[in-house]
């Protein structure tokens, strides 16, 4: 059965690390152990993917208001 929604962009772990400014692979997997990383999808071949919208929301949730003026 086909779904009637646009397909979400799936990012590799390498792409996620690059998007996060070069976070190390070790740090990313440590975050996963601590349940601090963005939610991942495990493919049948064992590789992980992160949906673009999930990563964007995860980053936004962690944004700090450095100017103190609210959002």
C-alpha positions in Angstrom: 0.0 0.0 0.0 1.5 3.3 -1.1 1.5 6.3 1.3 0.3 9.7 0.1 3.0 11.8 1.7 6.2 13.1 0.4 9.2 11.0 1.1 11.4 12.4 3.9 15.1 12.9 3.2 17.2 10.3 5.0 20.6 11.4 6.1 23.6 9.0 6.8 25.4 9.3 10.0 28.3 10.9 8.1 26.0 13.6 6.8 24.6 14.2 10.3 28.1 14.6 11.7 28.9 17.1 9.0 25.7 19.1 9.6 26.6 19.3 13.3 29.9 20.9 12.5 32.1 17.9 12.5 31.0 16.1 15.6 33.0 12.9 16.0 31.4 9.5 15.2 32.4 8.4 18.7 30.5 11.4 20.3 27.4 10.7 18.1 27.3 7.0 19.2 27.9 8.1 22.9 24.9 10.4 22.5 22.9 7.4 21.3 23.9 5.4 24.3 22.8 8.2 26.5 19.6 8.7 24.5 20.6 12.3 23.6 21.0 11.9 19.8 18.3 12.5 17.3 16.0 9.5 16.7 17.5 7.2 14.1 16.1 4.6 11.7 17.9 1.3 11.5 17.8 -0.1 8.0 17.6 -3.9 7.4 21.3 -3.9 6.6 22.0 -2.4 10.1 23.0 1.1 8.9 21.4 4.1 10.6 19.6 7.0 9.0 18.2 10.2 10.4 15.2 12.0 8.8 16.0 15.6 7.8 13.0 16.9 9.6 13.9 15.0 12.8 17.5 16.4 12.8 16.2 20.0 12.1 13.8 19.7 15.0 16.4 18.2 17.3 18.8 21.0 16.6 16.1 23.7 17.1 15.2 22.1 20.5 18.8 22.7 21.6 19.1 26.2 20.4 20.0 28.7 23.1 18.8 32.2 23.2 22.1 33.9 23.3 20.6 37.4 23.2 18.1 37.0 26.0 15.3 38.5 24.0 13.1 35.4 23.4 12.4 33.8 20.1 
